[in-house]
Amino acid sequence: MKNGNKYHGTVVPVVTPFTVTGTVDNAALERVVDAQIAGGVEGIFVLGTTGEGAHIPRAYRRHLVELVVKRAAGHPRVKVFAGLGDVRLGEPAEALDFFQAGVAAVVAHPPIAGRVAVEQLTAWYAGLLDLLPGPLLLYNMPLTTGLSIPLDTVASLLGHPRLAGIKDSENNPQRLAELLQRFGGKPDFAVFVGVGALMAAGLKLGADGIVPSVGNLIPEICQQMCAAAKRGDWIRTESLYARMNAVSALYQKGRNLNESLAALKAAMHCRGVCEPQVLPPLSIVSAAETAQIRHQMQELQLLA
């Protein structure tokens, strides 16, 4: 996972399993983590967008991180990353908790509730970095934050001793190309592609890794695709990437972000991994939709 001070590889943003009463399903979360370890991924991202991180109560968050770190212990290849959610600059306590629990790095997107003007974003991130005891990855996710992190902000922050990289989840091929042109290949700054449609192209342009939600279902395929790209085996890369796209369409095609997260949970439920429960404002998929998802999974040979 680390090469010197640099993260790389496949980091899967795992779902957060819940019971029907809305509490964390510990046994199911262990199954989720075990599947990632068996799939050979280099990292697990807990409390990300796929994990409904923005909606999980504060009381559950450290517990989730501790459980994932504990389950991944003994597998030094697998690093754990934790999302800080809607962080407030003067409240780094959660980040401190996560580092004490053993995460490799934390991940922070621009604040949503207390929005920061784009011209103040550099200072906001610099202040957050100064407060942290460990590495941080920027998280560019304008679909949920309403704000795209300017590349000039990234340039201004580059070189901070605790800035480890960026997870860029903006579906913008031109931005990704410029991001990698300006910051790719840096010895201490990793670029991860968080948009499925741009992952193969991003790796060709020199991205250090990918953060695929479809890794919840096929972690081994995602890891193999990323590894093939790093070897420069583009025929193999495209073959594996086609499989990733076919499986991700199972829960993403024709759905918005919230709907796709619920559909992903339903797909994992069809496998017996976890309950289909999601937290508000998300809604559980209907029985009819679940049956359709199960049928599609059979066609994709995703069910034993």
QUIPE-V531868 format. One record per residue. N is the residue number from 1. SS is DSSP state (2 for helix, 1 for strand, 0 for the rest). OMEGA is omega as a letter, one per 30 degrees, with the letter a starting at -180 (* if undefined). Layout:
BEGIN
N/SS/OMEGA ; N/SS/OMEGA
END
This chain:
BEGIN
1/0/a ; 2/1/l ; 3/1/a ; 4/0/l ; 5/0/a ; 6/1/l ; 7/1/l ; 8/0/l ; 9/1/a ; 10/1/l ; 11/1/a ; 12/1/l ; 13/1/a ; 14/0/l ; 15/0/l ; 16/0/a ; 17/0/l ; 18/1/l ; 19/0/l ; 20/0/l ; 21/0/l ; 22/0/l ; 23/0/a ; 24/1/l ; 25/0/a ; 26/2/a ; 27/2/l ; 28/2/l ; 29/2/l ; 30/2/l ; 31/2/l ; 32/2/a ; 33/2/l ; 34/2/l ; 35/2/l ; 36/2/l ; 37/2/l ; 38/2/a ; 39/0/l ; 40/0/a ; 41/0/a ; 42/0/a ; 43/1/l ; 44/1/a ; 45/1/a ; 46/1/l ; 47/0/l ; 48/0/l ; 49/0/l ; 50/0/l ; 51/0/a ; 52/0/a ; 53/2/a ; 54/2/a ; 55/2/a ; 56/0/a ; 57/0/a ; 58/2/a ; 59/2/a ; 60/2/a ; 61/2/l ; 62/2/l ; 63/2/l ; 64/2/a ; 65/2/a ; 66/2/a ; 67/2/a ; 68/2/l ; 69/2/a ; 70/2/a ; 71/2/a ; 72/2/a ; 73/0/a ; 74/0/l ; 75/0/a ; 76/0/l ; 77/0/a ; 78/0/l ; 79/1/l ; 80/1/l ; 81/1/a ; 82/1/l ; 83/1/a ; 84/0/l ; 85/0/a ; 86/0/a ; 87/0/l ; 88/0/a ; 89/0/a ; 90/0/a ; 91/0/a ; 92/0/a ; 93/2/a ; 94/2/l ; 95/2/l ; 96/2/l ; 97/2/a ; 98/2/l ; 99/2/l ; 100/2/l ; 101/2/l ; 102/0/l ; 103/0/l ; 104/0/a ; 105/1/l ; 106/1/a ; 107/1/a ; 108/1/l ; 109/1/l ; 110/0/a ; 111/0/a ; 112/0/a ; 113/0/l ; 114/0/a ; 115/0/l ; 116/0/l ; 117/0/a ; 118/2/a ; 119/2/l ; 120/2/a ; 121/2/l ; 122/2/a ; 123/2/l ; 124/2/l ; 125/2/l ; 126/2/l ; 127/2/l ; 128/2/l ; 129/2/a ; 130/2/a ; 131/2/a ; 132/0/l ; 133/0/a ; 134/0/a ; 135/1/l ; 136/1/l ; 137/1/l ; 138/1/l ; 139/1/l ; 140/1/a ; 141/0/a ; 142/2/l ; 143/2/a ; 144/2/a ; 145/2/a ; 146/0/a ; 147/0/l ; 148/0/l ; 149/0/a ; 150/0/l ; 151/2/l ; 152/2/l ; 153/2/l ; 154/2/a ; 155/2/a ; 156/2/a ; 157/2/a ; 158/0/a ; 159/0/l ; 160/0/a ; 161/0/a ; 162/0/l ; 163/1/a ; 164/1/a ; 165/1/a ; 166/1/l ; 167/1/a ; 168/1/a ; 169/0/l ; 170/0/a ; 171/0/a ; 172/0/a ; 173/2/a ; 174/2/l ; 175/2/a ; 176/2/l ; 177/2/l ; 178/2/l ; 179/2/a ; 180/2/l ; 181/2/a ; 182/2/a ; 183/2/l ; 184/0/l ; 185/0/l ; 186/0/a ; 187/0/a ; 188/0/a ; 189/0/a ; 190/1/l ; 191/1/l ; 192/1/l ; 193/1/a ; 194/0/l ; 195/0/a ; 196/2/a ; 197/2/a ; 198/2/a ; 199/2/a ; 200/2/l ; 201/2/l ; 202/2/l ; 203/2/l ; 204/2/a ; 205/0/l ; 206/0/l ; 207/0/a ; 208/0/a ; 209/1/a ; 210/1/l ; 211/0/a ; 212/0/l ; 213/0/a ; 214/0/l ; 215/2/l ; 216/2/a ; 217/2/a ; 218/2/a ; 219/2/a ; 220/2/l ; 221/2/l ; 222/2/a ; 223/2/a ; 224/2/l ; 225/2/l ; 226/2/l ; 227/2/l ; 228/2/l ; 229/2/l ; 230/2/l ; 231/2/a ; 232/0/l ; 233/0/a ; 234/2/l ; 235/2/l ; 236/2/l ; 237/2/a ; 238/2/l ; 239/2/l ; 240/2/l ; 241/2/l ; 242/2/l ; 243/2/l ; 244/2/a ; 245/2/l ; 246/2/a ; 247/2/a ; 248/2/l ; 249/2/l ; 250/2/a ; 251/2/a ; 252/2/a ; 253/0/l ; 254/0/a ; 255/0/l ; 256/0/a ; 257/2/a ; 258/2/l ; 259/2/a ; 260/2/l ; 261/2/l ; 262/2/l ; 263/2/l ; 264/2/l ; 265/2/l ; 266/2/l ; 267/2/l ; 268/2/l ; 269/2/l ; 270/2/l ; 271/0/a ; 272/0/a ; 273/0/a ; 274/0/l ; 275/0/l ; 276/0/a ; 277/0/l ; 278/0/l ; 279/0/l ; 280/0/g ; 281/0/l ; 282/0/l ; 283/0/l ; 284/0/a ; 285/0/a ; 286/0/l ; 287/2/a ; 288/2/l ; 289/2/l ; 290/2/l ; 291/2/l ; 292/2/l ; 293/2/l ; 294/2/l ; 295/2/l ; 296/2/l ; 297/2/l ; 298/2/l ; 299/2/l ; 300/0/a ; 301/0/l ; 302/0/l ; 303/0/a ; 304/0/*
END
